[in-house]
Amino acid sequence: MFENQHPELKKEEGYTSPASSLPLHELKMLQGYIHEQNLQNLGTLIPNYKKVFILIKFFKSKKNQLVEIYSRNHDEVIHTLGKVETVGRDFVMLKTLFTRIWIPYAAIHSATSPFGVPNIPSTHQHIVIDQELRRKLLTNFGETVSKKHQLRQQFYEELLETNLKTWKGTNFSIYSGKIYSGKVKDISTGKIHSTEKQEREILLPKVNYLKQARIVSFVQQMMNKLFKRN
């Protein structure tokens, strides 16, 4: 009766071959070990990208969990504590109670879990895909994914430039050696166009840190949508 209810445990004829002769718990541990070794080998073969590969792996494993990051803004060291909200191809975005923070991987010196915080995967890392959403993904994948931020994060790793386009018209503090505060007017290829007392162009590769007040940005986004409708 037990094997009938759990055919994946049955190794007799009549079922497809199991992935391994090992017990499932041991196989899971072995797969994790192989994945880590493959990541290290890939980093050895492509050393310029090793840091990015490992940071992406680390932040994805900490989605919606608290992390501690030390990053650089030229000679200044910035200490950041927040929950992982978005893991991009070249940046991570953290969220605190009042702020959102974008940190490019190139500016990160080290990242870890804060001392005393249990290393427990969050159930919020997963997206519940019901039958209606499944149908939309199968029949209209591109439009369905593009409309939902969570689905974009699930299927794609955005560039910082692409992610920031979502926040056009909102205020940022941009750390690029100096700190510039103002509204992001536009994002073009490799550049942020911001307005402070005067318009300014900031090169994206020079950006080390971005910070935004969540409540202010929410109000600004609502106002931008309202003006577009009118």
URGIMO-V241486 format. One line per field, one symbol per residue. phi: phi as a letter, one per 30 degrees, with the letter a starting at -180 (. if undefined). psi: psi as a letter, one per 20 degrees, with the letter a starting at -180 (. if undefined). A space follows every 50 residues. Layout:
# URGIMO-V241486
phi->???
psi->???
This chain:
# URGIMO-V241486
phi->.ddddbddddcddjbddddadddedddddddddddddddddddddbddce ededdddddddceicdbbbcbcbhddcccbbaddcbccdbabccbcdcbc bcbdedcdcabadddjcddcecdddccdcddddeddddcbdedddddbdd ddddcbcddeedddddceicdbcccbidcccldddabceibcccccdbdb ccdedddcabbbdddddddddddddddddd
psi->gghhhmhiipkrqiqqpqhqiqqhhhggggggggggghgggghhhmhhjg ggghgggghhikpjrprppprqndipppppprpogpoahjrqpqpahiqq ppoqhhipgqprpqpipqmpqphiiqpooahghgghhhhmgghgghipgh hghhhqoqqggghhhhjqjrqqopomfrpppapohqoaojqpoqpdhqqq pppgiipippqppggghggggggghghhh.
